[in-house]
């Protein structure tokens, strides 16, 4: 299998194998993904759009960010995608997250997770990029662990 080059602006990538067929993984994917995101006050605007609050920080320092999400590039049962726009004052970050499924031998499913910078805001740079990457990798790991637990 040829490995495609990483898209420009790639923030994070993870790959894991789940011990279930692609249909089972697909059925759980959306629910698990949104359960693992640290979102509060979620408002479902339409079938493919939501708004929420992301509280993020460590220790006593916590920040609230406004999040707008829109489903994109979703093709049942092969890929699930979402564009997240995170805002707080001059900070505006756009991230496109794609979870691609591929059924492999013996009823196992390979899941490829990719987060790509959608657009740069006024204050994006090395510090925010590192925070974006760490948050994306943490979310990918927790999605993989939850799927694995549910499918075992």
C-alpha positions in Angstrom: 0.0 0.0 0.0 1.3 3.5 -0.9 1.2 6.0 1.8 -0.1 9.4 0.6 1.8 12.5 1.6 0.5 14.4 4.5 -1.8 17.3 3.5 -0.3 20.8 3.9 -1.0 22.2 7.4 -1.4 18.7 9.0 -1.5 19.2 12.8 -1.8 15.6 14.0 -2.4 12.0 12.7 -3.1 8.7 14.4 -3.9 5.3 13.1 -5.3 2.3 15.1 -7.0 -1.0 14.5 -10.4 -1.9 16.0 -11.5 -5.5 16.4 -14.8 -5.1 14.7 -16.1 -4.7 11.1 -16.4 -1.3 9.5 -20.2 -1.2 9.8 -20.0 -1.6 13.6 -17.2 1.0 14.0 -19.2 3.4 11.8 -22.3 3.0 13.9 -20.3 4.0 17.0 -18.0 6.6 15.5 -20.1 9.8 15.7 -21.3 9.2 19.2 -17.9 8.2 20.5 -16.2 11.2 18.8 -18.5 13.8 20.4 -18.5 12.1 23.8 -14.7 12.4 23.9 -14.6 16.1 23.0 -14.4 18.4 26.0 -17.4 20.4 24.9 -20.1 22.0 27.1 -23.4 23.7 26.3 -23.8 22.0 23.0 -26.5 23.5 20.8 -27.5 21.4 17.7 -28.3 24.0 15.0 -29.2 21.5 12.2 -28.4 18.0 11.1 -24.8 18.9 10.2 -24.1 22.0 12.4 -23.6 22.6 16.1 -22.3 25.3 18.5 -20.6 24.6 21.8 -18.3 25.9 24.5 -14.8 24.4 25.0 -13.2 24.9 28.4 -9.5 24.4 28.2 -6.6 24.9 30.5 -4.7 23.4 33.4 -4.8 24.0 37.1 -6.5 27.2 38.1 -6.1 28.8 34.7 -9.1 27.9 32.4 -10.3 29.6 29.2 -13.6 29.3 27.4 -13.7 29.2 23.6 -16.7 29.3 21.3 -16.8 26.3 18.9 -18.8 26.0 15.7 -18.8 22.6 14.1 -20.0 21.5 10.7 -20.0 17.9 9.2 -18.0 17.6 6.0 -16.6 14.8 3.8 -18.9 12.2 5.5 -19.3 9.1 3.3 -21.0 6.2 5.1 -19.2 3.9 6.1 -15.8 5.1 4.8 -15.2 8.6 6.3 -16.5 11.0 8.8 -15.3 14.6 8.8 -16.0 17.8 10.7 -14.7 21.3 10.5 -14.3 23.0 13.9 -13.9 26.7 14.2 -12.7 27.8 17.6 -12.9 31.5 18.6 -12.0 33.7 21.6 -11.3 37.3 20.9 -8.6 37.6 18.3 -7.9 33.9 18.5 -9.6 32.1 15.6 -8.5 28.6 14.7 -10.1 26.3 12.1 -9.4 22.6 12.1 -10.7 19.9 9.7 -10.8 16.5 11.3 -11.3 13.4 9.2 -11.7 9.8 10.5 -11.3 7.3 7.6 -12.3 3.7 8.0 -10.9 0.7 6.1 -11.9 -2.8 6.7 -8.9 -5.2 6.9 -8.5 -8.9 7.4 -10.6 -11.0 9.8 -13.3 -8.3 10.5 -10.9 -5.7 11.8 -11.2 -2.0 10.9 -8.3 0.4 10.5 -9.1 4.0 11.5 -7.0 6.9 10.2 -7.4 10.1 12.1 -6.1 13.4 10.6 -6.4 17.0 11.9 -5.5 19.7 9.3 -5.4 23.4 9.9 -8.3 24.9 8.0 -7.3 28.5 8.3 -4.9 30.6 10.4 -6.2 33.1 12.8 -4.6 36.3 14.0 -2.7 34.7 16.8 -1.8 31.2 15.5 1.8 30.3 15.8 4.2 27.8 17.3 2.6 27.9 20.8 -1.0 27.5 19.6 0.1 24.9 17.1 1.6 22.8 19.8 -1.6 23.1 21.9 -3.7 22.1 18.8 -1.5 19.1 18.2 -1.6 17.9 21.8 -5.4 18.3 22.0 -5.9 16.5 18.7 -3.6 13.6 19.6 -5.3 13.3 23.0 -8.8 13.2 21.4 -7.6 10.6 18.8 -6.2 8.4 21.5 -9.4 8.6 23.6 -11.6 7.9 20.5 -9.5 4.9 19.7 -9.5 3.6 23.3 -13.3 4.0 23.6 -14.0 2.3 20.3 -11.7 -0.5 21.2 -13.5 -0.9 24.6 -17.0 -0.8 23.0 -16.0 -3.3 20.3 -14.2 -5.8 22.5 
